[in-house]
C-alpha cells in the first residue's frame, strides 16, 4: 500500500519561509500526480497544490504566488516551497496521490506566528 512520510514543518514568523518534503513508497511514483493538503484546527482538510506526471502545477487561490510544488522522481519525493508565510497558513500539511488514497501520513505541523 502507499506510504507517505511528510517532514520539514516548524515554527516561523510571518513573512518567513519553509520547505516541506514528502517521501512516497508503495507505488510507481513517476506515473502518478501528487497533491499537498492542509488542515487547520476545527476545519476540514483543504487541497493546496497539485503537480502532474508531466510537471504541470495548480494551486488554491490563497497560496498562488507564494507556494511552489515540485517533484524529484529519482528520489520519489514531492516538495512544497512556502514563502511569505502568513498566520492563516498555520496547519498540519499532508501529501497524497491524486486522487488521494484512503490512507494518510502523519503530516507535518507548520506554525506561523509572532
ZIURMO-V654412 format. One record per backbone hydrogen bond with DSSP energy under -0.5 kcal/mol. NH is the residue of the N-H (numbers start at 0). CO is the residue of the C=O. Records with the same first field share a line. If there is no record, write none. Layout:
NH=CO + CO
//
This chain:
2=24
4=22
6=20
9=108
11=110
14=84
15=12
17=81
19=79
20=6
21=77
22=4
23=75
24=2
28=26
30=27
31=28
32=97
33=50
34=95
35=48
36=93
37=45
38=91
42=39
45=37
47=35
48=35
49=57
50=33
51=55
54=51
57=49
59=47
62=59
63=59 + 60
65=62
66=62
67=80
69=78
71=76
74=71
75=71 + 72
76=71
77=21
78=69
79=19
80=67
81=17 + 79
82=65 + 80
83=14
84=15
88=85
89=86
90=109
91=38
92=90 + 107
93=36
95=34
97=32
98=96
107=92
109=90
110=9
112=11 + 110
//
